[in-house]
Amino acid sequence: MKTFKIILFIIFLVFLVVFGIQNQEYFLTSTALLIDFKIGALNYTVMNLPNWAYWFLCLVLGLLITGIRGLITAVRLKRQIRTRDERIESMKGEINSLQTRLDIFIHDPYIKKHLEEEAHKDQPQEQARAQAATEEKKKA
């Protein structure tokens, strides 16, 4: 994959050089940039610069704008991650406290005895329901 990327980059550079050589006259021509706001006398003329300078300026401005937007997005996502990590940590603490309370509840001998008694009371009822369900299946 790495060699493929290198070959693709070399092909791109070759196309870029061919494009530059074929359009050398255009890129070396100097022109003045006229900025006219169409409001009264608000117009501005930039000094004569070669066309490649304007292209380079637009490229740099584009990279700068996308870099700033990417930085803003990265900061926003870091903030989201931080708040969610804090929320996870608080939930882990809550889980640990609930687990501790559950362990105390389960290992309390009085509560354990009560739970066992309820389980014994529920067993005959469950057996009767299961037996009734099997009899209904046999009839059907």
Secondary structure, DSSP 8 states (H G I E B T S, - for coil): -HHHHHHHHHHHHHHHHHHHHHTHHHHH-EE--EEE-SSTT-EEE---EEHHHHHHHHHHHHHHHHHHHHHHHHHHHHHHHHHHHHHHHHHHHHHHHHHHHHHHHHH-HHHHHHHHHHHHHHHHHHHHHHHHHHHHHHH-
